[in-house]
């Protein structure tokens, strides 16, 4: 394996200079979470500033009402040219030219990008976005450009032994050349029954089923491939940042980098999404704007949700935000790191479109993380993220934490009341 790197996010087994440069040049939130650990619900929240259940978008392929204002609608009404390049998945998976992106014009692609794979498709998307940035005719007024790259999503197909010839990544067999397994690789034998149901699902994000007979070496090879896919997408981000610099507009452009959800990365024997653990629910969220956003700031204190993207961009641009938007602008805590922020954030967990009665909710309050599920034995989890960041000790059955369990139940119940969420926490 290559010698340890100096990546801004601390992973010694990956080289991501473009994403590192964004982190080093701006404010990076390390307590940022998706509104749902699956594509469409999370992406709808990014562009609407609302929770999935409010819009009836609980699983992939659900669709929000086109009348719901999006980031594109709001900026367009304020006089911006609003442009989208790449994957939409709200709900179509893109990035074909015909995919809808309400409120945005879709950039034409130079060639037909593979519908499912980022490895051949992302360079085509980056080409279109870079051409938009460098063509002066496109920048006669203010603009908002969303570049939605697919990778490292290709890991789904690599796990299922599909499209590997297109992805073209063959991990080494030599253990010395592979990254190590995470410290929280082991699966809790007392994991809630709800999560056992999720692991046994034979459809809809069933990649975990392909890992049941994996050896430790195979798990490590999966990590090696995932890291290479991240490096591929970092290369496309580098191209976009260079195109922005070449225009001379980098100093006057706010860049926001985020993702819809995370990836299991072998924690608790999990892969991809649709799990409540940190690896699947945490997202990157970094803002860079030279002279307007402080550089080199890592914020682990403030809780952040994917639905905060819309109000944050609107705040910096002076674009009015509808009262229906539930997210909060991050500008106040960026400009004043001592500001209190929000007391909690919530993620919704709907693991199976064929069994819509299965539901979960995940609530972060800073030090503690609480999860509650609709079915099965052991319907709650509580983790002390300060003492146990790997979530290896579920405190839900601990008598010493009964008060915290009760406090989080009440917080979740009140949040459900305020947002008209039908989920009922255990009692």
C-alpha positions in Angstrom: 0.0 0.0 0.0 1.1 3.5 -0.7 2.6 5.4 2.3 0.1 7.3 4.5 -1.3 10.4 2.9 -2.1 13.8 4.3 -5.7 14.0 3.1 -7.9 16.7 4.7 -10.4 14.2 5.9 -7.8 11.9 7.5 -7.9 8.8 5.3 -4.3 7.6 4.7 -5.3 5.2 1.9 -6.7 7.7 -0.7 -5.6 10.7 -2.6 -8.2 13.4 -3.2 -6.3 16.6 -3.8 -9.3 18.5 -5.3 -11.7 17.7 -2.4 -8.8 18.4 0.0 -8.3 21.8 -1.5 -12.0 22.7 -1.0 -11.7 21.7 2.7 -8.5 23.6 3.1 -10.0 26.7 1.4 -13.3 26.8 3.1 -15.5 25.6 6.0 -16.1 21.9 6.3 -18.9 20.6 8.5 -18.1 17.2 10.0 -21.5 16.7 11.7 -23.5 16.8 8.5 -26.2 14.1 7.8 -28.5 13.1 5.0 -32.2 13.3 5.4 -32.4 9.7 4.2 -29.7 7.1 3.5 -31.0 6.5 -0.1 -30.7 8.4 -3.3 -34.0 10.0 -4.3 -35.4 11.1 -0.9 -32.0 12.6 0.0 -31.6 14.4 -3.3 -35.1 15.8 -3.1 -34.2 17.3 0.3 -31.1 18.9 -1.2 -33.1 20.8 -3.9 -36.2 21.6 -1.8 -35.0 22.2 1.7 -37.7 19.9 3.1 -37.9 16.4 4.6 -38.7 13.4 2.4 -42.0 12.5 4.2 -43.3 16.0 3.8 -43.1 15.6 0.0 -44.2 12.0 -0.2 -40.8 10.9 -1.4 -40.0 8.0 0.9 -38.2 5.6 -1.4 -36.4 5.7 -4.8 -38.8 6.3 -7.7 -41.2 8.4 -5.6 -41.6 11.8 -7.1 -42.3 15.2 -5.5 -45.1 17.4 -6.9 -43.6 19.5 -9.6 -45.2 22.5 -8.0 -42.9 22.3 -5.0 -40.3 25.1 -5.4 -36.7 23.9 -6.0 -33.4 25.6 -5.7 -33.6 26.1 -9.5 -37.0 27.7 -9.3 -36.0 30.1 -6.6 -32.7 31.2 -8.2 -34.4 31.5 -11.6 -37.0 33.8 -10.2 -34.2 36.0 -8.7 -32.7 36.4 -12.2 -30.1 33.6 -12.2 -29.5 31.3 -15.1 -30.0 27.9 -13.5 -28.2 24.9 -15.1 -27.8 21.2 -14.2 -25.2 18.8 -15.5 -25.3 15.0 -14.7 -27.4 12.7 -12.5 -30.7 13.9 -11.3 -32.3 10.8 -9.7 -35.3 12.9 -8.5 -36.4 10.2 -9.5 -34.8 9.3 -12.9 -31.2 8.2 -12.4 -29.8 10.3 -15.3 -27.8 11.7 -16.8 -29.7 11.4 -20.1 -30.7 14.7 -21.8 -34.4 14.0 -21.2 -34.2 13.6 -17.4 -36.2 16.3 -15.6 -34.5 18.7 -13.2 -37.4 21.0 -12.2 -36.3 24.6 -12.3 -33.1 23.9 -14.2 -32.0 23.7 -17.8 -30.1 20.5 -18.5 -26.8 20.8 -20.3 -26.6 18.7 -23.4 -24.0 16.0 -23.3 -21.4 15.5 -26.0 -22.2 11.8 -26.1 -24.7 9.4 -24.5 -23.5 8.9 -20.9 -24.0 5.4 -19.5 -27.2 5.6 -17.4 -25.9 3.8 -14.5 -22.1 4.1 -14.4 -20.0 7.1 -13.3 -16.7 5.7 -14.7 -17.6 6.3 -18.4 -20.3 8.9 -17.7 -18.7 11.4 -15.2 -16.0 12.7 -17.7 -18.8 13.4 -20.2 -20.7 15.4 -17.5 -17.6 17.2 -16.5 -16.9 18.1 -20.1 -20.3 19.7 -20.4 -20.0 21.6 -17.1 -16.4 22.8 -17.9 -17.6 24.0 -21.4 -20.4 26.0 -19.7 -17.9 27.6 -17.3 -15.3 28.5 -19.9 -17.7 29.8 -22.5 -18.0 33.5 -21.7 -21.3 33.8 -23.5 -22.8 31.6 -20.7 -21.8 34.1 -18.1 -23.5 37.3 -19.0 -25.3 37.4 -15.7 -25.5 35.5 -12.4 -25.7 31.7 -12.7 -26.2 28.6 -10.6 -24.6 25.5 -11.8 -25.2 22.0 -10.3 -22.8 19.3 -11.4 -24.0 15.9 -10.2 -21.4 13.3 -10.7 -22.2 9.6 -10.2 -19.0 8.1 -8.7 -18.3 6.5 -6.3 -21.7 5.0 -7.0 -20.1 2.4 -9.3 -19.2 0.4 -6.2 -22.8 -0.9 -6.2 -22.2 -2.7 -9.5 -18.7 -3.9 -8.5 -20.1 -5.5 -5.4 -22.7 -7.4 -7.4 -20.1 -8.5 -9.9 -21.7 -6.5 -12.7 -20.1 -4.1 -15.2 -16.7 -4.8 -13.9 -15.2 -4.7 -17.4 -16.5 -1.2 -17.8 -15.4 0.0 -14.3 -12.0 -1.6 -15.1 -10.7 -1.8 -11.5 -8.9 -5.0 -10.4 -7.8 -4.9 -6.8 -4.5 -6.5 -5.8 -4.4 -9.9 -4.2 -1.5 -9.1 -2.0 -2.8 -8.1 1.5 0.1 -5.7 1.9 -1.3 -3.6 -0.9 -4.9 -3.4 0.5 -6.3 -1.0 3.1 -7.2 -2.4 6.5 -10.6 -3.3 7.7 -12.2 -0.6 10.0 -12.1 -1.0 13.7 -15.9 -1.4 13.7 -16.0 -4.1 11.1 -17.6 -6.6 13.4 -21.4 -6.9 13.4 -23.2 -6.6 16.7 -24.7 -10.0 17.5 -27.5 -8.2 19.3 -28.2 -5.8 16.5 -31.9 -4.8 16.3 -34.0 -7.3 14.5 -35.2 -4.5 12.1 -31.6 -4.3 10.8 -31.5 -8.1 10.4 -34.6 -7.8 8.2 -32.8 -5.1 6.2 -29.8 -7.3 5.7 -31.9 -10.2 4.4 -33.7 -8.1 1.8 -33.4 -9.6 -1.7 -34.2 -6.5 -3.7 -33.9 -2.7 -3.5 -30.4 -2.1 -2.4 -29.6 -5.7 -1.8 -25.8 -5.4 -2.4 -25.2 -6.7 1.2 -26.5 -10.1 0.1 -23.4 -10.4 -2.2 -21.1 -10.0 0.7 -22.3 -12.9 2.9 -19.5 -15.3 2.0 -16.8 -12.7 1.6 -13.4 -13.3 3.2 -11.6 -10.5 5.0 -9.4 -10.1 1.9 -12.5 -9.6 -0.3 -13.8 -6.9 2.1 -10.4 -5.2 1.9 -10.5 -5.4 -1.9 -13.9 -3.8 -1.9 -12.4 -0.9 0.1 -9.5 -0.6 -2.3 -12.0 -0.3 -5.2 -14.2 2.2 -3.4 -11.2 4.4 -2.7 -10.1 4.3 -6.4 -13.7 5.4 -7.4 -13.4 8.3 -5.0 -10.1 9.2 -6.6 -11.8 9.1 -10.0 -14.5 11.6 -9.0 -11.9 13.8 -7.4 -10.2 14.0 -10.7 -13.4 15.3 -12.3 -13.8 17.9 -9.5 -10.2 19.0 -10.2 -11.2 19.6 -13.8 -14.2 21.7 -12.8 -12.2 23.8 -10.3 -9.5 24.4 -13.0 -12.2 25.5 -15.5 -13.6 27.9 -12.9 -10.1 29.4 -12.3 -9.5 29.7 -16.0 -12.6 32.0 -16.3 -11.2 34.3 -13.6 -14.5 33.9 -11.7 -13.2 31.6 -8.9 -12.8 34.6 -6.4 -16.4 35.6 -7.0 -18.0 32.1 -6.9 -19.4 30.2 -3.9 -18.6 26.5 -4.3 -20.6 24.0 -2.2 -19.6 20.3 -2.2 -21.8 17.6 -0.8 -23.4 14.2 -1.5 -26.8 12.6 -1.1 -25.7 9.9 1.4 -22.8 7.9 2.5 -21.5 4.3 2.0 -21.1 1.4 4.4 -17.4 1.0 3.9 -17.4 -2.3 5.7 -18.5 -0.9 9.1 -20.7 -3.4 10.8 -20.3 -5.7 7.8 -22.3 -3.2 5.7 -22.0 -1.9 2.2 -23.6 1.0 0.3 -26.7 2.6 1.8 -30.0 1.9 3.6 -28.5 1.5 7.0 -28.6 3.8 10.0 -24.9 3.8 10.9 -22.7 6.8 10.6 -20.9 5.6 7.5 -24.2 5.6 5.4 -25.8 8.6 7.0 -23.0 11.1 7.3 -22.3 13.4 4.2 -19.6 15.8 3.3 -20.6 19.4 3.3 -18.0 22.1 2.5 -18.4 25.7 1.3 -15.6 27.7 -0.2 -15.8 31.4 -1.3 -12.5 33.3 -1.0 -12.8 36.4 1.1 -16.4 35.6 2.1 -16.2 32.2 3.7 -13.3 31.5 6.2 -10.6 29.2 5.0 -9.3 26.0 6.7 -12.2 25.7 9.2 -13.4 22.3 10.3 -16.7 22.5 12.2 -17.6 19.4 14.2 -19.8 21.3 16.7 -22.8 22.3 14.6 -25.4 19.7 13.4 -26.2 20.0 9.7 -28.8 18.4 7.5 -28.8 18.0 3.7 -31.9 20.1 3.6 -29.8 23.1 4.8 -28.2 23.3 1.3 -31.0 25.3 -0.3 -31.4 28.0 2.4 -27.7 28.4 2.8 -27.2 29.1 -0.9 -30.2 31.4 -1.0 -28.9 33.3 2.0 -25.5 34.0 0.4 -27.2 35.0 -2.9 -29.9 37.1 -1.3 -32.6 34.9 -2.7 -35.9 34.8 -0.7 -36.7 31.4 0.9 -40.4 30.2 1.0 -41.8 29.6 4.5 -42.3 25.9 3.6 -38.5 25.3 3.6 -37.6 23.5 6.8 -33.8 23.6 6.5 -31.7 26.4 8.0 -29.0 28.6 6.5 -25.5 27.7 7.7 -24.3 31.3 7.1 -24.9 32.4 10.7 -22.7 29.7 12.2 -20.1 30.1 9.5 -19.8 33.8 10.3 -20.1 33.2 14.0 -18.8 29.8 15.1 -20.0 30.4 18.6 -23.7 30.7 17.5 -25.8 27.8 18.9 -27.1 26.3 15.6 -29.9 23.7 15.7 -30.4 21.3 18.7 -31.0 18.2 16.5 -31.3 16.8 13.0 -33.2 13.8 11.8 -32.8 11.2 9.0 -35.7 9.0 7.8 -35.2 5.3 7.1 -37.5 3.5 4.7 -35.7 0.3 3.7 -38.2 -1.6 1.5 -40.7 -0.2 -1.0 -42.6 -3.5 -1.0 -43.1 -3.2 2.8 -43.9 0.5 3.4 -44.8 -0.3 7.0 -41.1 -0.7 7.8 -39.8 2.6 9.0 -37.0 4.0 11.0 -35.9 7.4 12.3 -32.4 8.6 13.3 -31.9 11.6 15.6 -28.6 13.3 16.4 -28.4 15.7 19.3 -24.6 16.2 19.3 -23.0 13.8 21.7 -25.8 11.2 21.3 -27.3 9.5 18.4 -30.7 7.8 18.8 -32.4 5.4 16.3 -35.9 4.0 16.5 -37.6 1.3 14.3 -41.1 0.3 13.6 -40.7 -3.5 13.8 -38.8 -6.3 15.5 -37.2 -6.9 18.8 -34.8 -4.3 20.2 -36.4 -1.4 18.4 -34.0 1.3 19.6 -30.3 2.2 19.5 -28.4 4.9 21.4 -24.8 5.7 20.9 -22.5 8.0 22.7 -20.5 9.4 19.7 -17.9 11.1 21.8 -16.9 7.9 23.6 -17.9 5.4 20.8 -17.6 7.0 17.4 -17.6 3.6 15.7 -21.0 2.8 17.3 -19.9 -0.5 18.8 -21.9 -0.3 22.0 -25.7 0.1 21.8 -26.7 1.8 25.1 -30.4 1.4 24.5 -30.6 -1.5 27.0 -28.4 0.2 29.6 -30.2 1.3 32.8 -27.6 4.0 33.2 -28.9 5.7 30.1 -32.6 5.4 30.7 -32.9 9.2 31.0 -31.2 9.8 27.7 -33.4 7.2 26.0 -36.5 8.9 27.3 -35.2 12.4 26.4 -34.6 11.3 22.8 -37.9 9.6 22.5 -39.6 12.8 23.5 -37.5 14.9 21.1 -38.4 12.5 18.3 -42.1 12.6 19.1 -42.1 16.4 19.2 -40.2 16.5 15.9 -42.7 14.1 14.4 -45.6 16.3 15.6 -44.0 19.5 14.2 -43.3 18.0 10.8 -46.6 15.9 10.6 -44.6 12.7 10.5 -46.7 9.6 11.2 -43.8 7.6 12.7 -44.4 6.6 16.3 -41.3 6.1 18.5 -41.2 3.1 20.9 -42.4 3.6 24.5 
